Amino acid sequence: MSNLPVVRVVLVGSLMSQDVRKGCIPREDEIIKFHFSKEIQEKILEEYNISRIFCASDVFLDPEYFILEKNIVCEPKLKNRNYGILAGRNLKSLTAAEQGQFVSPEYSPVGGESMYAFHVRLKTWLDSLFDKAKNQETFLIIASPVTVRALSTCIMADDIKSSFRILNKIDVFPESWSVFSGRGGNWRILTLSAPF
């Protein structure tokens, strides 16, 4: 175990779109414009030695506000869940049957992905990132709060099915950050959804 690298992950939750704030399910083509506060970036730089930065492909960082000097990897695998035919609909417009399906991890809307597939995608990406990590590396990951919440549960859970039990017990706020530190799959929660 001592040969395994110690890795730190700083997760930053972006804003939510106006439509999502009004109760609509995110659209597949929706891009979140995120003005990442310079003060928060400075705080992150002061506290953590960031090795690599990843940004979900559905989050647009305004370069005018971005002061972190590392190259940013635009990562499609960090994109929000694909809700298929439910995308863009207001949650209140869903029938009782659709609501029941919507919260089921195995349910995959037509043209979309299930919550289970979403978590598998994120967990697979995280595992590949951690497998290549060097000791004391710190990764900064910027994504929607939905993705940050799912990433957090994937980090905390031993397996995907366990992540759903945790998923309903935590929430991630827009414009918040979470920090995890771990070695060989054993993680410590240093911060969870702390608002900026």
C-alpha positions in Angstrom: 0.0 0.0 0.0 2.8 2.5 0.7 4.0 2.1 -2.9 0.7 3.5 -4.2 0.6 7.2 -4.9 -1.3 9.6 -2.7 -3.7 11.5 -4.9 -5.8 14.6 -4.2 -8.9 15.5 -6.1 -10.4 19.0 -6.0 -13.9 19.1 -7.6 -15.5 22.4 -8.5 -19.2 22.6 -9.2 -20.2 25.1 -11.8 -23.4 27.1 -12.0 -26.7 25.5 -13.2 -28.5 26.9 -16.2 -31.6 29.0 -15.8 -33.8 26.3 -17.2 -32.5 23.7 -14.7 -33.0 26.2 -11.9 -36.6 26.5 -13.0 -37.0 22.7 -12.8 -36.2 21.5 -16.3 -34.1 18.5 -17.1 -30.8 19.5 -18.7 -30.6 19.3 -22.5 -27.9 17.3 -24.2 -26.5 20.3 -26.1 -26.6 22.7 -23.1 -23.4 24.5 -22.3 -23.0 26.1 -18.9 -21.1 29.4 -18.9 -19.1 29.6 -15.7 -17.3 32.7 -14.5 -14.8 31.0 -12.2 -14.1 33.6 -9.5 -10.4 34.8 -9.5 -10.5 34.9 -5.7 -11.5 31.2 -5.5 -8.9 30.3 -8.1 -6.2 32.1 -6.0 -7.4 30.3 -2.9 -7.2 26.9 -4.7 -3.7 27.7 -6.0 -2.6 28.8 -2.5 -3.8 25.7 -0.8 -3.1 23.0 -3.5 -0.3 22.3 -6.0 -2.5 21.6 -9.0 -0.9 19.0 -11.4 -3.6 18.8 -14.0 -6.9 20.5 -14.8 -9.9 18.8 -16.4 -13.1 20.6 -17.4 -16.3 18.9 -18.5 -17.1 19.5 -22.2 -20.5 21.0 -21.2 -18.9 23.8 -19.1 -17.5 26.9 -20.7 -14.9 28.7 -18.7 -14.5 32.4 -19.7 -10.8 32.7 -20.4 -10.9 36.4 -19.3 -11.5 35.2 -15.7 -9.3 32.1 -15.7 -5.9 32.7 -14.0 -4.8 29.1 -13.5 -1.7 28.6 -15.8 -2.0 24.9 -16.5 -3.4 23.6 -19.7 -7.0 22.6 -19.3 -8.2 19.3 -20.7 -11.7 19.5 -22.1 -13.1 16.1 -21.1 -16.3 14.8 -22.8 -16.5 11.9 -20.2 -17.2 14.5 -17.5 -20.3 15.8 -19.3 -23.6 15.6 -17.5 -25.9 12.6 -17.9 -27.7 12.3 -21.3 -31.4 12.4 -20.4 -32.5 11.4 -24.0 -36.2 12.2 -24.7 -36.7 13.6 -21.2 -34.2 16.4 -21.8 -35.6 19.9 -21.7 -38.9 18.8 -20.0 -40.0 20.3 -16.7 -39.9 17.8 -13.8 -43.5 18.8 -12.9 -44.7 17.7 -16.4 -43.5 14.1 -15.8 -46.2 11.5 -15.1 -46.0 9.5 -11.9 -44.7 6.5 -13.9 -42.1 8.7 -15.6 -41.0 10.1 -12.2 -40.6 6.6 -10.9 -38.5 5.6 -13.9 -36.5 8.9 -13.7 -35.1 8.1 -10.2 -34.4 4.4 -11.0 -30.7 3.8 -11.6 -31.3 1.2 -14.3 -33.8 3.3 -16.3 -32.5 4.6 -19.6 -34.7 7.1 -21.4 -34.9 6.6 -25.2 -31.8 8.2 -26.7 -30.2 8.7 -23.3 -28.2 6.9 -20.6 -29.2 5.4 -17.3 -27.9 6.8 -14.1 -26.0 3.5 -13.8 -24.3 4.0 -17.2 -23.5 7.7 -16.2 -21.8 6.5 -13.0 -19.9 3.7 -14.8 -18.7 6.3 -17.3 -17.4 8.6 -14.5 -15.9 5.8 -12.4 -14.1 4.3 -15.5 -12.6 7.8 -16.2 -11.6 8.3 -12.6 -10.0 4.9 -12.4 -8.0 5.5 -15.5 -6.9 8.9 -14.2 -5.8 7.4 -10.8 -4.0 4.5 -12.4 -1.7 6.9 -14.2 -1.3 9.2 -11.2 2.1 10.1 -9.7 2.6 10.5 -5.9 1.3 13.7 -4.5 -0.6 14.7 -7.7 -3.6 17.0 -7.3 -6.2 17.1 -10.0 -8.7 20.0 -10.4 -11.9 18.9 -12.0 -14.6 21.4 -13.1 -18.0 20.1 -13.9 -21.8 20.6 -13.3 -23.0 20.0 -9.7 -24.8 16.9 -11.0 -21.5 15.5 -12.3 -19.6 16.5 -9.2 -22.1 14.8 -7.0 -21.8 11.6 -9.1 -18.0 11.8 -9.0 -18.1 12.3 -5.3 -20.2 9.2 -4.8 -18.0 7.2 -7.2 -15.0 8.2 -5.1 -16.6 7.3 -1.8 -18.3 4.1 -2.8 -16.6 0.7 -3.2 -18.7 -0.1 -6.2 -21.2 1.5 -8.5 -24.3 0.0 -6.8 -23.1 1.3 -3.5 -22.8 4.8 -5.0 -26.6 5.0 -5.4 -27.1 4.6 -1.6 -24.7 7.5 -1.0 -26.1 9.6 -3.9 -29.4 10.2 -2.1 -27.6 11.3 1.1 -25.5 14.1 -0.3 -26.0 17.2 -2.3 -23.6 19.4 -4.2 -24.4 23.1 -4.5 -23.6 25.2 -7.6 -20.4 27.2 -7.2 -19.0 24.9 -4.5 -15.9 22.8 -4.1 -15.2 19.3 -2.7 -11.8 17.8 -1.9 -10.8 14.2 -1.5 -7.5 12.6 -0.7 -6.7 8.9 -1.2 -4.4 6.1 -1.8 -5.2 2.8 -3.5 -9.0 3.3 -3.3 -9.0 4.4 0.3 -10.4 7.9 0.4 -10.8 10.7 2.9 -13.3 13.5 2.5 -11.5 16.7 3.3 -14.3 19.1 2.1 -17.8 18.3 0.6 -19.8 21.0 -1.3 -18.4 24.0 0.5 -19.9 27.1 -1.1 -17.4 29.6 -2.6 
